Amino acid sequence: MKMEKSKYNYQDKRAFVRKILIALFLLVPFIRINGHSFFRFDIPDLIFYFFGFTVPINNFFFILLVTLFLTFAFITMTLMFGRIWCGWICPQSVTMEVTSFVDKVKKGENSKKILYFFLLIIISFVIATNMVFYFVDPYQFFRKLFSEGYIHPVTFGFILTLAIIIFLDIYLVRFRFCATVCPYSMIQSVLYDDHTLAVYMIPETKDDCIKCNSCVRVCSTGIDIRQGLNSACINCAKCIDACEKVMGKKGKKSLFAYLYGPNNEKKFTRPTVLIGLVATSVFLVASIVAAVHLKPYKVEFLTNPKFYPRFTEGYAVNGFQLIIENYSSKEKKIEIFLSEKSKNIDVVIEPAKYFSAKPKEKKEENIFLKIPSEISEKNQLIDLEIGIKDEEGKIIFKKITFRKPFVKRSSVKK
């Protein structure tokens, strides 16, 4: 089995990936598309901003599709590449690698301990604050902080709590979380098969091992990979690089490598992977289609429970409520009209047909539909279809029922 030596070792590549991930983590909350956050769940407004789309929390169907897509993508990635996520992308492992100086905090001189300890506190607060920015608008946060010197007590409480948890995780738990607590560690044990990518000792090189234990000393989770596949292995490849340094002096290559199972048989066409890929693709397409059809506003046309149907001035009158919820950063204008299906009935809409809602505004308007008394007298219930058209020309239809008044009234109280 041949294994070509790469130009850069795996730890150089992991460090490069970490830099990209850290930059994304810090910058994403500040990126805006069409005036909205690129990716953020706004807790005050209960709105999910997703790649430029505005998704209210009550839009359960879209959120469900995205969740299913991510779930199947994660499962399929595990079937194919094992715990590559853990060793290369996972926020826990990235944070632990960046804060590797913690060992110096525990073993270093007193003067350096204070310096590193202070640095660890700063990192904990930076991570905690940036995590909060995925739920709170960072621009509003800094605007209030610099102009008013004010941080909302709840926001500050979350930052402080997260900072303490992160500090304890970095200082005390570290990679033990990956080996013992992480649920993904347990799940991947079920998903692994004989063709899943993992770090193995190359079978034919076992006799070349000089028992220097370099692979054990550098292991993030403290396992001995020479004993075989271990669920605590996070595929960080430190053992591969450490062994290569030792064996390189003897003119040999590393005794460890990324292999697709013990026999290194790459087989992405196996049934489990194909099922995962199909499911991932289906839910990805469904999520994109659902996202395209998302509207940054919601309109409801409901019967007004406070207005009883009545007769007045030759008309039967029903009251309705038009509710507009505008989730966007622009004013939303709409027009209501009677659809073609209902135009055979003489209906009058009062007091207006045009309405607007300001950004982030929820607006309620009272609407009255009037039908000639002689028509209403003949029909206990009349089904109508109301069209709602926005300024972009998109139209949605709402079905309503016009009810015959039970008692005649002399006037309409609007």
Buried (B, 14 or more C-beta within 10 A) or exposed (E): EEBEEEEEBBBEEBEEBBEEBBEEBEEBBBEBEEEBBBBBBBBEBEBBBBEBBBBBEEBEEBBBBBEBBBEBBBBBBBBBBBBBBBBBBBEBBBBBBBBEBBEEBEEBEEEEBEBBBEBBBEBBBEBBBBBBBBBBBBEEBEEBEEEEEEEEEEBEEBBEEBBBEBBEBBBEBBBBBBBEEBEBBEBBEEBBEEBBBBBBBBEEBEEBBEEEBBBBEBBBBEBEBBEEBBBBBBBBBBBBBBBBEBBEEEEEBBBBBBBBBBEBEEEEEBEBBEBBBEBBBBBBEBBEEBBEEBBBBBBEBEBBEEBBBBBBEEBBBBBBBBBBBBBBEEEBBBBBBBBEEBEEBEBEBBEEEEBEBEEBBEBEBBBBBBBBBEBBEEBEEBEBBBBBBBEEEEEBEBEBEBBBBEEEEEEBEE
